[in-house]
Each structure stands twice: as structure tokens, then as C-alpha cells.
Amino acid sequence: MRTGHRIDARIDNRLDTRRADGVPMRPLACERCAAEVLVRKSSWQQTSVQWNARATAACAERDAADGTGGAEGAFEGCRSLRDTIREAALRGRIEVVDPAGPATGTDSLPDHPA
């Protein structure tokens, strides 16, 4: 580190567990391909998704994206899983830790990659 330069400390919200305390990641299966991932919805704008090898292999959109079951290359996100998560949050199957924000209807919910 060089002296004389200002360093902006930025909190990584993915690691900030204060808002997510007591709300563990929950298993959720995609309605399209049944790939089961762990999900936590910190807010309507932020979703954490943890993939495992079985879910990665089962995801139809990952497979279509790279032809290898998602094992290689970057994957932008699964639209089907995103829609499944949105519906689960709207129906109360998964909790939204900080529900403040646009939660009045499906049209007002922001898109978020899964």
C-alpha cells in the first residue's frame, strides 16, 4: 500500500450478516428443471444463491448456455430460477429479510439474476 493515497473502505454487503441474522439460506427447487439451490432473499433487490454440483448439472439453462452442464465458463444467471425465487418470495415460501421496497406487485419487482 502506498502512503498518501486515500483508500475508500467499502462494506461487502454479501458478507454483512447483520440484516440476515437468523434467516438462513433455504433450499428451493427451480420450477422448470427441479435444480435445488440454497437461497436467501436479503431484500427485493438482493438475492443470494448457492449452487452445488447436483444443481449445476440439473440446470437446463446452464446446460444450454455452454453445453457442459455449467461446468465451464461464466454463466449470467438462470431466468427460470429467478422467476421461481420471485414467486416463492411473493407467496411467502422464502422470507425477504428487509421487505422495504417495491413489493406491491410482480410488475414492480426488480429483475435480479439467480
N, CA, C and O atoms as CSV, one atom per row, in Angstrom:
chain,resi,resn,atom,element,x,y,z
A,1,MET,N,N,0.833,-1.178,0.000
A,1,MET,CA,C,0.000,0.000,0.000
A,1,MET,C,C,0.874,1.236,0.000
A,1,MET,O,O,1.824,1.333,0.777
A,2,ARG,N,N,0.562,2.160,-0.852
A,2,ARG,CA,C,1.318,3.407,-0.917
A,2,ARG,C,C,0.747,4.405,0.086
A,2,ARG,O,O,-0.466,4.485,0.280
A,3,THR,N,N,1.629,5.154,0.712
A,3,THR,CA,C,1.173,6.175,1.643
A,3,THR,C,C,0.746,7.398,0.869
A,3,THR,O,O,1.191,7.632,-0.254
A,4,GLY,N,N,-0.129,8.179,1.489
A,4,GLY,CA,C,-0.582,9.393,0.844
A,4,GLY,C,C,-1.796,9.197,-0.044
A,4,GLY,O,O,-2.353,10.178,-0.536
A,5,HIS,N,N,-2.219,7.973,-0.263
A,5,HIS,CA,C,-3.408,7.709,-1.060
A,5,HIS,C,C,-4.564,7.357,-0.138
A,5,HIS,O,O,-4.410,6.595,0.817
A,6,ARG,N,N,-5.686,7.907,-0.434
A,6,ARG,CA,C,-6.881,7.613,0.355
A,6,ARG,C,C,-7.481,6.297,-0.121
A,6,ARG,O,O,-7.638,6.070,-1.321
A,7,ILE,N,N,-7.809,5.445,0.822
A,7,ILE,CA,C,-8.443,4.172,0.493
A,7,ILE,C,C,-9.878,4.227,0.989
A,7,ILE,O,O,-10.122,4.422,2.180
A,8,ASP,N,N,-10.819,4.057,0.086
A,8,ASP,CA,C,-12.222,4.033,0.468
A,8,ASP,C,C,-12.574,2.634,0.932
A,8,ASP,O,O,-12.503,1.677,0.161
A,9,ALA,N,N,-12.948,2.523,2.179
A,9,ALA,CA,C,-13.379,1.232,2.703
A,9,ALA,C,C,-14.833,1.032,2.302
A,9,ALA,O,O,-15.693,1.861,2.598
A,10,ARG,N,N,-15.082,-0.042,1.648
A,10,ARG,CA,C,-16.427,-0.346,1.178
A,10,ARG,C,C,-16.862,-1.658,1.793
A,10,ARG,O,O,-16.152,-2.660,1.707
A,11,ILE,N,N,-18.015,-1.650,2.405
A,11,ILE,CA,C,-18.543,-2.862,3.024
A,11,ILE,C,C,-19.083,-3.766,1.928
A,11,ILE,O,O,-19.842,-3.327,1.064
A,12,ASP,N,N,-18.689,-5.017,1.969
A,12,ASP,CA,C,-19.211,-6.010,1.039
A,12,ASP,C,C,-20.522,-6.530,1.614
A,12,ASP,O,O,-20.513,-7.317,2.561
A,13,ASN,N,N,-21.652,-6.098,1.050
A,13,ASN,CA,C,-22.958,-6.468,1.580
A,13,ASN,C,C,-23.221,-7.963,1.547
A,13,ASN,O,O,-24.063,-8.463,2.292
A,14,ARG,N,N,-22.511,-8.677,0.693
A,14,ARG,CA,C,-22.693,-10.122,0.652
A,14,ARG,C,C,-22.210,-10.758,1.937
A,14,ARG,O,O,-22.687,-11.823,2.328
A,15,LEU,N,N,-21.260,-10.106,2.597
A,15,LEU,CA,C,-20.693,-10.649,3.823
A,15,LEU,C,C,-21.295,-10.011,5.069
A,15,LEU,O,O,-21.009,-10.459,6.179
A,16,ASP,N,N,-22.112,-8.991,4.917
A,16,ASP,CA,C,-22.726,-8.307,6.048
A,16,ASP,C,C,-23.914,-9.135,6.519
A,16,ASP,O,O,-24.967,-9.138,5.881
A,17,THR,N,N,-23.744,-9.836,7.636
A,17,THR,CA,C,-24.788,-10.746,8.104
A,17,THR,C,C,-25.734,-10.107,9.100
A,17,THR,O,O,-26.658,-10.770,9.570
A,18,ARG,N,N,-25.535,-8.836,9.440
A,18,ARG,CA,C,-26.407,-8.216,10.439
A,18,ARG,C,C,-27.859,-8.258,10.004
A,18,ARG,O,O,-28.719,-8.587,10.820
A,19,ARG,N,N,-28.171,-7.941,8.763
A,19,ARG,CA,C,-29.553,-7.938,8.293
A,19,ARG,C,C,-30.070,-9.356,8.081
A,19,ARG,O,O,-31.279,-9.582,8.115
A,20,ALA,N,N,-29.187,-10.297,7.866
A,20,ALA,CA,C,-29.604,-11.666,7.578
A,20,ALA,C,C,-29.542,-12.567,8.806
A,20,ALA,O,O,-29.856,-13.755,8.721
A,21,ASP,N,N,-29.134,-12.003,9.962
A,21,ASP,CA,C,-29.066,-12.815,11.179
A,21,ASP,C,C,-30.381,-13.538,11.414
A,21,ASP,O,O,-31.457,-12.943,11.347
A,22,GLY,N,N,-30.278,-14.804,11.684
A,22,GLY,CA,C,-31.467,-15.589,11.979
A,22,GLY,C,C,-32.234,-16.054,10.759
A,22,GLY,O,O,-33.211,-16.791,10.889
A,23,VAL,N,N,-31.818,-15.646,9.595
A,23,VAL,CA,C,-32.502,-16.071,8.368
A,23,VAL,C,C,-31.496,-16.849,7.540
A,23,VAL,O,O,-30.746,-16.267,6.756
A,24,PRO,N,N,-31.477,-18.162,7.713
A,24,PRO,CA,C,-30.513,-18.972,6.963
A,24,PRO,C,C,-30.927,-19.113,5.500
A,24,PRO,O,O,-32.058,-18.808,5.120
A,25,MET,N,N,-29.993,-19.577,4.708
A,25,MET,CA,C,-30.324,-19.891,3.323
A,25,MET,C,C,-31.281,-21.080,3.348
A,25,MET,O,O,-31.143,-21.982,4.174
A,26,ARG,N,N,-32.238,-21.070,2.450
A,26,ARG,CA,C,-33.264,-22.108,2.381
A,26,ARG,C,C,-33.158,-22.861,1.060
A,26,ARG,O,O,-32.843,-22.268,0.028
A,27,PRO,N,N,-33.420,-24.162,1.090
A,27,PRO,CA,C,-33.447,-24.907,-0.178
A,27,PRO,C,C,-34.668,-24.511,-1.000
A,27,PRO,O,O,-35.760,-24.317,-0.466
A,28,LEU,N,N,-34.463,-24.395,-2.292
A,28,LEU,CA,C,-35.553,-24.064,-3.214
A,28,LEU,C,C,-35.259,-24.740,-4.542
A,28,LEU,O,O,-34.154,-24.637,-5.073
A,29,ALA,N,N,-36.255,-25.429,-5.070
A,29,ALA,CA,C,-36.099,-26.131,-6.348
A,29,ALA,C,C,-36.705,-25.305,-7.472
A,29,ALA,O,O,-37.813,-24.782,-7.348
A,30,CYS,N,N,-35.975,-25.195,-8.560
A,30,CYS,CA,C,-36.444,-24.493,-9.750
A,30,CYS,C,C,-37.693,-25.183,-10.288
A,30,CYS,O,O,-37.739,-26.409,-10.384
A,31,GLU,N,N,-38.696,-24.399,-10.634
A,31,GLU,CA,C,-39.937,-24.968,-11.159
A,31,GLU,C,C,-39.761,-25.562,-12.554
A,31,GLU,O,O,-40.573,-26.388,-12.972
A,32,ARG,N,N,-38.722,-25.163,-13.278
A,32,ARG,CA,C,-38.505,-25.690,-14.630
A,32,ARG,C,C,-37.772,-27.031,-14.613
A,32,ARG,O,O,-38.220,-27.995,-15.233
A,33,CYS,N,N,-36.635,-27.087,-13.896
A,33,CYS,CA,C,-35.798,-28.291,-14.013
A,33,CYS,C,C,-35.554,-28.998,-12.678
A,33,CYS,O,O,-34.870,-30.020,-12.632
A,34,ALA,N,N,-36.110,-28.460,-11.602
A,34,ALA,CA,C,-36.002,-29.039,-10.258
A,34,ALA,C,C,-34.599,-28.968,-9.670
A,34,ALA,O,O,-34.324,-29.637,-8.674
A,35,ALA,N,N,-33.698,-28.171,-10.261
A,35,ALA,CA,C,-32.381,-27.964,-9.663
A,35,ALA,C,C,-32.596,-27.306,-8.306
A,35,ALA,O,O,-33.235,-26.257,-8.219
A,36,GLU,N,N,-32.067,-27.912,-7.248
A,36,GLU,CA,C,-32.271,-27.371,-5.905
A,36,GLU,C,C,-31.033,-26.606,-5.452
A,36,GLU,O,O,-29.931,-27.153,-5.403
A,37,VAL,N,N,-31.231,-25.336,-5.124
A,37,VAL,CA,C,-30.170,-24.459,-4.656
A,37,VAL,C,C,-30.545,-23.959,-3.269
A,37,VAL,O,O,-31.663,-24.171,-2.800
A,38,LEU,N,N,-29.596,-23.291,-2.620
A,38,LEU,CA,C,-29.893,-22.608,-1.362
A,38,LEU,C,C,-30.078,-21.132,-1.683
A,38,LEU,O,O,-29.316,-20.558,-2.461
A,39,VAL,N,N,-31.108,-20.512,-1.070
A,39,VAL,CA,C,-31.474,-19.133,-1.391
A,39,VAL,C,C,-31.712,-18.335,-0.115
A,39,VAL,O,O,-32.274,-18.841,0.857
A,40,ARG,N,N,-31.274,-17.078,-0.135
A,40,ARG,CA,C,-31.676,-16.110,0.889
A,40,ARG,C,C,-31.982,-14.812,0.172
A,40,ARG,O,O,-31.185,-14.332,-0.634
A,41,LYS,N,N,-33.117,-14.260,0.464
A,41,LYS,CA,C,-33.555,-13.003,-0.128
A,41,LYS,C,C,-33.343,-11.908,0.917
A,41,LYS,O,O,-34.177,-11.734,1.805
A,42,SER,N,N,-32.236,-11.168,0.820
A,42,SER,CA,C,-31.938,-10.114,1.790
A,42,SER,C,C,-32.850,-8.904,1.608
A,42,SER,O,O,-33.198,-8.229,2.577
A,43,SER,N,N,-33.234,-8.636,0.358
A,43,SER,CA,C,-34.162,-7.554,0.030
A,43,SER,C,C,-34.748,-7.888,-1.341
A,43,SER,O,O,-34.383,-8.892,-1.952
A,44,TRP,N,N,-35.651,-7.045,-1.812
A,44,TRP,CA,C,-36.197,-7.292,-3.151
A,44,TRP,C,C,-35.127,-7.078,-4.214
A,44,TRP,O,O,-35.248,-7.588,-5.328
A,45,GLN,N,N,-34.076,-6.322,-3.876
A,45,GLN,CA,C,-33.023,-6.058,-4.843
A,45,GLN,C,C,-31.839,-7.008,-4.722
A,45,GLN,O,O,-30.993,-7.036,-5.616
A,46,GLN,N,N,-31.748,-7.790,-3.639
A,46,GLN,CA,C,-30.571,-8.628,-3.434
A,46,GLN,C,C,-30.973,-10.047,-3.064
A,46,GLN,O,O,-31.741,-10.273,-2.130
A,47,THR,N,N,-30.439,-10.990,-3.813
A,47,THR,CA,C,-30.703,-12.409,-3.589
A,47,THR,C,C,-29.379,-13.148,-3.585
A,47,THR,O,O,-28.537,-12.936,-4.457
A,48,SER,N,N,-29.200,-14.013,-2.604
A,48,SER,CA,C,-28.005,-14.868,-2.558
A,48,SER,C,C,-28.422,-16.270,-2.968
A,48,SER,O,O,-29.400,-16.813,-2.453
A,49,VAL,N,N,-27.677,-16.851,-3.897
A,49,VAL,CA,C,-27.965,-18.202,-4.377
A,49,VAL,C,C,-26.688,-19.016,-4.274
A,49,VAL,O,O,-25.635,-18.614,-4.770
A,50,GLN,N,N,-26.794,-20.146,-3.635
A,50,GLN,CA,C,-25.642,-21.049,-3.521
A,50,GLN,C,C,-25.939,-22.309,-4.323
A,50,GLN,O,O,-26.858,-23.064,-4.006
A,51,TRP,N,N,-25.140,-22.522,-5.371
A,51,TRP,CA,C,-25.270,-23.691,-6.228
A,51,TRP,C,C,-24.392,-24.814,-5.678
A,51,TRP,O,O,-23.356,-24.559,-5.065
A,52,ASN,N,N,-24.812,-26.039,-5.901
A,52,ASN,CA,C,-23.954,-27.191,-5.617
A,52,ASN,C,C,-23.789,-27.956,-6.926
A,52,ASN,O,O,-24.399,-27.598,-7.933
A,53,ALA,N,N,-22.986,-28.988,-6.920
A,53,ALA,CA,C,-22.692,-29.725,-8.158
A,53,ALA,C,C,-23.953,-30.343,-8.761
A,53,ALA,O,O,-24.122,-30.338,-9.980
A,54,ARG,N,N,-24.823,-30.865,-7.930
A,54,ARG,CA,C,-26.053,-31.500,-8.438
A,54,ARG,C,C,-26.961,-30.471,-9.111
A,54,ARG,O,O,-27.500,-30.728,-10.188
A,55,ALA,N,N,-27.131,-29.313,-8.485
A,55,ALA,CA,C,-27.969,-28.266,-9.074
A,55,ALA,C,C,-27.358,-27.739,-10.364
A,55,ALA,O,O,-28.064,-27.499,-11.343
A,56,THR,N,N,-26.047,-27.562,-10.358
A,56,THR,CA,C,-25.360,-27.092,-11.555
A,56,THR,C,C,-25.586,-28.048,-12.726
A,56,THR,O,O,-25.850,-27.608,-13.845
A,57,ALA,N,N,-25.485,-29.336,-12.475
A,57,ALA,CA,C,-25.682,-30.338,-13.524
A,57,ALA,C,C,-27.134,-30.411,-13.980
A,57,ALA,O,O,-27.400,-30.725,-15.141
A,58,ALA,N,N,-28.084,-30.124,-13.076
A,58,ALA,CA,C,-29.509,-30.250,-13.403
A,58,ALA,C,C,-30.075,-29.033,-14.129
A,58,ALA,O,O,-31.106,-29.145,-14.792
A,59,CYS,N,N,-29.430,-27.881,-14.022
A,59,CYS,CA,C,-29.978,-26.638,-14.565
A,59,CYS,C,C,-30.010,-26.660,-16.090
A,59,CYS,O,O,-28.970,-26.725,-16.746
A,60,ALA,N,N,-31.200,-26.604,-16.634
A,60,ALA,CA,C,-31.381,-26.649,-18.088
A,60,ALA,C,C,-30.774,-25.424,-18.769
A,60,ALA,O,O,-30.215,-25.539,-19.860
A,61,GLU,N,N,-30.875,-24.262,-18.143
A,61,GLU,CA,C,-30.343,-23.041,-18.756
A,61,GLU,C,C,-28.812,-23.012,-18.715
A,61,GLU,O,O,-28.183,-22.508,-19.645
A,62,ARG,N,N,-28.214,-23.540,-17.662
A,62,ARG,CA,C,-26.743,-23.645,-17.620
A,62,ARG,C,C,-26.265,-24.579,-18.718
A,62,ARG,O,O,-25.293,-24.292,-19.417
A,63,ASP,N,N,-26.951,-25.685,-18.858
A,63,ASP,CA,C,-26.574,-26.667,-19.869
A,63,ASP,C,C,-26.673,-26.057,-21.266
A,63,ASP,O,O,-25.790,-26.250,-22.102
A,64,ALA,N,N,-27.754,-25.320,-21.510
A,64,ALA,CA,C,-27.940,-24.700,-22.820
A,64,ALA,C,C,-26.902,-23.605,-23.075
A,64,ALA,O,O,-26.516,-23.361,-24.218
A,65,ALA,N,N,-26.454,-22.948,-22.000
A,65,ALA,CA,C,-25.516,-21.834,-22.156
A,65,ALA,C,C,-24.138,-22.291,-22.625
A,65,ALA,O,O,-23.492,-21.608,-23.420
A,66,ASP,N,N,-23.688,-23.450,-22.130
A,66,ASP,CA,C,-22.328,-23.839,-22.501
A,66,ASP,C,C,-22.200,-25.297,-22.951
A,66,ASP,O,O,-21.113,-25.741,-23.321
A,67,GLY,N,N,-23.287,-26.024,-22.919
A,67,GLY,CA,C,-23.250,-27.385,-23.418
A,67,GLY,C,C,-22.495,-28.372,-22.544
A,67,GLY,O,O,-22.299,-29.521,-22.940
A,68,THR,N,N,-22.064,-27.939,-21.351
A,68,THR,CA,C,-21.298,-28.833,-20.489
A,68,THR,C,C,-21.936,-28.994,-19.110
A,68,THR,O,O,-21.275,-29.434,-18.170
A,69,GLY,N,N,-23.212,-28.641,-18.986
A,69,GLY,CA,C,-23.852,-28.730,-17.686
A,69,GLY,C,C,-23.415,-27.627,-16.753
A,69,GLY,O,O,-23.578,-27.751,-15.539
A,70,GLY,N,N,-22.865,-26.551,-17.285
A,70,GLY,CA,C,-22.468,-25.409,-16.485
A,70,GLY,C,C,-21.112,-25.537,-15.837
A,70,GLY,O,O,-20.738,-24.685,-15.030
A,71,ALA,N,N,-20.361,-26.575,-16.163
A,71,ALA,CA,C,-19.071,-26.779,-15.509
A,71,ALA,C,C,-17.997,-25.834,-16.029
A,71,ALA,O,O,-17.011,-25.597,-15.331
A,72,GLU,N,N,-18.150,-25.302,-17.197
A,72,GLU,CA,C,-17.129,-24.445,-17.803
A,72,GLU,C,C,-17.691,-23.049,-18.066
A,72,GLU,O,O,-18.885,-22.893,-18.320
A,73,GLY,N,N,-16.841,-22.053,-18.006
A,73,GLY,CA,C,-17.193,-20.701,-18.417
A,73,GLY,C,C,-18.117,-19.973,-17.460
A,73,GLY,O,O,-18.574,-20.526,-16.459
A,74,ALA,N,N,-18.381,-18.713,-17.795
A,74,ALA,CA,C,-19.242,-17.860,-16.988
A,74,ALA,C,C,-20.704,-18.118,-17.322
A,74,ALA,O,O,-21.053,-18.458,-18.452
A,75,PHE,N,N,-21.537,-17.949,-16.324
A,75,PHE,CA,C,-22.981,-18.119,-16.504
A,75,PHE,C,C,-23.661,-16.918,-15.888
A,75,PHE,O,O,-23.513,-16.665,-14.692
A,76,GLU,N,N,-24.401,-16.177,-16.684
A,76,GLU,CA,C,-25.010,-14.924,-16.236
A,76,GLU,C,C,-26.148,-15.121,-15.254
A,76,GLU,O,O,-26.407,-14.228,-14.447
A,77,GLY,N,N,-26.823,-16.224,-15.283
A,77,GLY,CA,C,-27.938,-16.461,-14.368
A,77,GLY,C,C,-29.062,-17.206,-15.053
A,77,GLY,O,O,-29.189,-17.183,-16.277
A,78,CYS,N,N,-29.863,-17.856,-14.261
A,78,CYS,CA,C,-30.955,-18.679,-14.764
A,78,CYS,C,C,-32.279,-17.936,-14.603
A,78,CYS,O,O,-32.735,-17.690,-13.486
A,79,ARG,N,N,-32.875,-17.591,-15.713
A,79,ARG,CA,C,-34.150,-16.862,-15.694
A,79,ARG,C,C,-35.240,-17.686,-15.010
A,79,ARG,O,O,-36.042,-17.137,-14.255
A,80,SER,N,N,-35.278,-18.969,-15.257
A,80,SER,CA,C,-36.301,-19.819,-14.636
A,80,SER,C,C,-36.156,-19.844,-13.120
A,80,SER,O,O,-37.149,-19.767,-12.397
A,81,LEU,N,N,-34.922,-19.950,-12.638
A,81,LEU,CA,C,-34.700,-19.940,-11.195
A,81,LEU,C,C,-35.037,-18.576,-10.617
A,81,LEU,O,O,-35.634,-18.487,-9.544
A,82,ARG,N,N,-34.662,-17.516,-11.315
A,82,ARG,CA,C,-35.008,-16.163,-10.857
A,82,ARG,C,C,-36.518,-16.023,-10.694
A,82,ARG,O,O,-36.987,-15.471,-9.698
A,83,ASP,N,N,-37.276,-16.519,-11.664
A,83,ASP,CA,C,-38.734,-16.451,-11.585
A,83,ASP,C,C,-39.268,-17.305,-10.436
A,83,ASP,O,O,-40.217,-16.909,-9.759
A,84,THR,N,N,-38.665,-18.469,-10.212
A,84,THR,CA,C,-39.064,-19.338,-9.101
A,84,THR,C,C,-38.828,-18.632,-7.766
A,84,THR,O,O,-39.680,-18.681,-6.878
A,85,ILE,N,N,-37.677,-17.979,-7.624
A,85,ILE,CA,C,-37.353,-17.265,-6.388
A,85,ILE,C,C,-38.334,-16.119,-6.172
A,85,ILE,O,O,-38.831,-15.923,-5.063
A,86,ARG,N,N,-38.610,-15.373,-7.216
A,86,ARG,CA,C,-39.562,-14.247,-7.119
A,86,ARG,C,C,-40.922,-14.738,-6.646
A,86,ARG,O,O,-41.508,-14.160,-5.731
A,87,GLU,N,N,-41.426,-15.794,-7.260
A,87,GLU,CA,C,-42.729,-16.334,-6.865
A,87,GLU,C,C,-42.712,-16.855,-5.428
A,87,GLU,O,O,-43.672,-16.655,-4.685
A,88,ALA,N,N,-41.629,-17.520,-5.035
A,88,ALA,CA,C,-41.518,-18.039,-3.672
A,88,ALA,C,C,-41.538,-16.888,-2.662
A,88,ALA,O,O,-42.154,-17.007,-1.602
A,89,ALA,N,N,-40.879,-15.792,-2.978
A,89,ALA,CA,C,-40.880,-14.636,-2.077
A,89,ALA,C,C,-42.261,-13.997,-2.005
A,89,ALA,O,O,-42.729,-13.641,-0.923
A,90,LEU,N,N,-42.904,-13.853,-3.138
A,90,LEU,CA,C,-44.242,-13.259,-3.160
A,90,LEU,C,C,-45.256,-14.112,-2.397
A,90,LEU,O,O,-46.168,-13.577,-1.767
A,91,ARG,N,N,-45.101,-15.416,-2.452
A,91,ARG,CA,C,-46.050,-16.326,-1.800
A,91,ARG,C,C,-45.645,-16.675,-0.364
A,91,ARG,O,O,-46.335,-17.437,0.312
A,92,GLY,N,N,-44.524,-16.113,0.093
A,92,GLY,CA,C,-44.100,-16.334,1.469
A,92,GLY,C,C,-43.388,-17.651,1.717
A,92,GLY,O,O,-43.188,-18.038,2.869
A,93,ARG,N,N,-43.003,-18.346,0.657
A,93,ARG,CA,C,-42.268,-19.609,0.826
A,93,ARG,C,C,-40.830,-19.368,1.246
A,93,ARG,O,O,-40.221,-20.221,1.890
A,94,ILE,N,N,-40.278,-18.206,0.887
A,94,ILE,CA,C,-38.988,-17.776,1.413
A,94,ILE,C,C,-39.180,-16.356,1.943
A,94,ILE,O,O,-39.945,-15.568,1.386
A,95,GLU,N,N,-38.477,-16.049,3.019
A,95,GLU,CA,C,-38.605,-14.750,3.667
A,95,GLU,C,C,-37.746,-13.715,2.958
A,95,GLU,O,O,-36.653,-14.020,2.481
A,96,VAL,N,N,-38.251,-12.489,2.895
A,96,VAL,CA,C,-37.463,-11.353,2.453
A,96,VAL,C,C,-37.018,-10.648,3.730
A,96,VAL,O,O,-37.842,-10.081,4.448
A,97,VAL,N,N,-35.707,-10.681,4.017
A,97,VAL,CA,C,-35.182,-10.175,5.284
A,97,VAL,C,C,-35.547,-8.712,5.475
A,97,VAL,O,O,-36.047,-8.339,6.537
A,98,ASP,N,N,-35.310,-7.881,4.477
A,98,ASP,CA,C,-35.652,-6.457,4.531
A,98,ASP,C,C,-36.697,-6.198,3.458
A,98,ASP,O,O,-36.350,-5.885,2.319
A,99,PRO,N,N,-37.984,-6.325,3.811
A,99,PRO,CA,C,-39.028,-6.222,2.796
A,99,PRO,C,C,-39.296,-4.808,2.299
A,99,PRO,O,O,-40.108,-4.627,1.391
A,100,ALA,N,N,-38.637,-3.799,2.868
A,100,ALA,CA,C,-38.850,-2.432,2.401
A,100,ALA,C,C,-38.500,-2.339,0.929
A,100,ALA,O,O,-37.494,-2.889,0.481
A,101,GLY,N,N,-39.322,-1.654,0.198
A,101,GLY,CA,C,-39.049,-1.518,-1.224
A,101,GLY,C,C,-40.253,-1.929,-2.037
A,101,GLY,O,O,-41.343,-2.113,-1.494
A,102,PRO,N,N,-40.068,-2.072,-3.310
A,102,PRO,CA,C,-41.194,-2.314,-4.223
A,102,PRO,C,C,-41.721,-3.734,-4.121
A,102,PRO,O,O,-41.289,-4.614,-4.866
A,103,ALA,N,N,-42.644,-3.962,-3.208
A,103,ALA,CA,C,-43.203,-5.294,-3.041
A,103,ALA,C,C,-44.715,-5.291,-3.200
A,103,ALA,O,O,-45.401,-6.157,-2.657
A,104,THR,N,N,-45.232,-4.327,-3.939
A,104,THR,CA,C,-46.670,-4.203,-4.049
A,104,THR,C,C,-47.265,-5.089,-5.126
A,104,THR,O,O,-48.478,-5.295,-5.151
A,105,GLY,N,N,-46.447,-5.613,-6.007
A,105,GLY,CA,C,-46.938,-6.475,-7.068
A,105,GLY,C,C,-45.797,-6.956,-7.925
A,105,GLY,O,O,-44.692,-6.418,-7.858
A,106,THR,N,N,-46.055,-7.966,-8.730
A,106,THR,CA,C,-44.979,-8.557,-9.514
A,106,THR,C,C,-44.402,-7.582,-10.528
A,106,THR,O,O,-43.223,-7.680,-10.866
A,107,ASP,N,N,-45.209,-6.638,-11.026
A,107,ASP,CA,C,-44.691,-5.705,-12.023
A,107,ASP,C,C,-43.684,-4.729,-11.436
A,107,ASP,O,O,-42.841,-4.198,-12.160
A,108,SER,N,N,-43.764,-4.483,-10.112
A,108,SER,CA,C,-42.859,-3.521,-9.528
A,108,SER,C,C,-41.589,-4.155,-8.986
A,108,SER,O,O,-40.704,-3.442,-8.513
A,109,LEU,N,N,-41.477,-5.474,-9.043
A,109,LEU,CA,C,-40.293,-6.126,-8.531
A,109,LEU,C,C,-39.158,-6.009,-9.544
A,109,LEU,O,O,-39.360,-6.235,-10.737
A,110,PRO,N,N,-37.971,-5.657,-9.068
A,110,PRO,CA,C,-36.837,-5.548,-9.993
A,110,PRO,C,C,-36.372,-6.923,-10.434
A,110,PRO,O,O,-36.580,-7.923,-9.746
A,111,ASP,N,N,-35.742,-6.949,-11.590
A,111,ASP,CA,C,-35.109,-8.180,-12.050
A,111,ASP,C,C,-33.842,-8.377,-11.251
A,111,ASP,O,O,-33.166,-7.414,-10.891
A,112,HIS,N,N,-33.523,-9.621,-10.976
A,112,HIS,CA,C,-32.268,-9.951,-10.299
A,112,HIS,C,C,-31.812,-11.304,-10.797
A,112,HIS,O,O,-32.610,-12.239,-10.870
A,113,PRO,N,N,-30.554,-11.423,-11.138
A,113,PRO,CA,C,-30.069,-12.699,-11.636
A,113,PRO,C,C,-30.023,-13.744,-10.539
A,113,PRO,O,O,-29.777,-13.433,-9.373
A,114,ALA,N,N,-30.258,-14.960,-10.920
A,114,ALA,CA,C,-30.185,-16.056,-9.954
A,114,ALA,C,C,-28.902,-16.819,-10.168
A,114,ALA,O,O,-28.635,-17.790,-9.459
